[in-house]
């Protein structure tokens, strides 16, 4: 999806609306009105295929899993706890609270 800012705030790749219009006019003059739609269509297909290819590479490399492992390692280095130790401690605390509630209700 192509998003272009109409104001002076955010720009796409540093290109504002006036610059984008100039680029489109120059492309229309150079390429011609008959071939411009075909060029835009092939460019869109190429970008979609590139996006699919990069998504496939990300999935094959398990980027999210690696990121989680790095975050766990960082936490263990910074705080001295590992993720499974934290979860274990959380479960122990929950069990203690539940035992206390059970004793109070009796």
C-alpha positions in Angstrom: 0.0 0.0 0.0 1.4 3.4 -1.0 0.9 6.1 1.6 1.8 9.7 1.0 1.6 12.5 3.4 -0.4 15.5 2.2 1.1 17.8 4.9 4.6 18.8 5.9 4.8 16.2 8.6 5.7 12.6 7.7 7.2 11.9 4.3 7.6 8.6 2.5 11.4 8.2 1.9 11.8 11.9 2.3 9.5 12.6 -0.7 6.6 15.0 -0.2 3.5 15.3 -2.3 4.9 18.0 -4.7 8.0 15.9 -5.4 5.9 12.8 -6.0 3.7 14.7 -8.5 6.8 15.9 -10.4 8.1 12.3 -10.5 4.8 11.0 -11.8 4.7 13.7 -14.5 8.2 13.0 -15.6 7.5 9.3 -15.8 4.3 10.0 -17.8 6.3 12.1 -20.3 9.3 9.6 -20.6 7.3 6.3 -20.6 4.2 7.5 -22.2 0.5 7.2 -21.3 0.1 3.8 -23.0 2.9 1.9 -21.2 2.6 3.6 -17.8 -0.2 1.4 -16.5 1.6 -1.8 -17.6 4.8 -0.6 -15.9 2.9 0.2 -12.7 1.2 -3.2 -12.7 4.5 -5.1 -13.3 6.2 -2.9 -10.6 3.4 -3.8 -8.1 3.7 -7.5 -8.9 7.5 -7.3 -8.4 7.2 -5.6 -5.0 4.5 -8.2 -3.9 6.8 -11.1 -4.9 9.8 -9.4 -3.1 7.7 -9.1 0.0 6.6 -12.7 -0.1 10.2 -13.8 -0.6 11.4 -11.8 2.4 8.6 -13.2 4.5 9.6 -16.7 3.5 13.2 -16.0 4.5 12.1 -14.6 7.8 10.1 -17.7 8.5 12.9 -20.0 7.5 15.4 -18.2 9.8 12.9 -18.2 12.7 13.6 -14.5 13.3 11.0 -14.2 16.1 12.4 -17.3 17.9 15.9 -16.0 17.7 14.8 -12.6 19.0 13.1 -14.2 22.0 16.2 -16.2 22.8 18.3 -13.1 22.6 15.9 -11.2 24.9 16.0 -14.1 27.4 19.8 -14.2 27.3 19.9 -10.4 27.8 17.6 -10.7 30.8 19.7 -13.5 32.3 22.9 -11.4 31.9 21.3 -8.2 33.2 19.1 -9.5 36.0 20.7 -12.9 36.7 17.5 -14.8 36.1 16.5 -17.0 33.3 13.0 -17.0 31.8 12.2 -20.5 33.1 13.3 -19.5 36.6 11.1 -16.5 36.5 8.1 -18.6 35.4 8.9 -21.1 38.1 9.0 -18.4 40.8 5.7 -17.0 39.5 4.1 -20.4 39.8 5.4 -20.9 43.3 4.0 -17.5 44.3 0.6 -18.3 42.8 0.5 -21.6 44.7 1.4 -19.9 48.0 -1.3 -17.3 47.5 -3.8 -20.1 46.6 -2.8 -22.1 49.7 -3.2 -19.0 51.9 -6.7 -18.4 50.5 -7.6 -22.1 51.1 -6.4 -21.9 54.7 -8.4 -18.7 55.3 -11.6 -20.1 53.9 -11.4 -23.2 56.2 
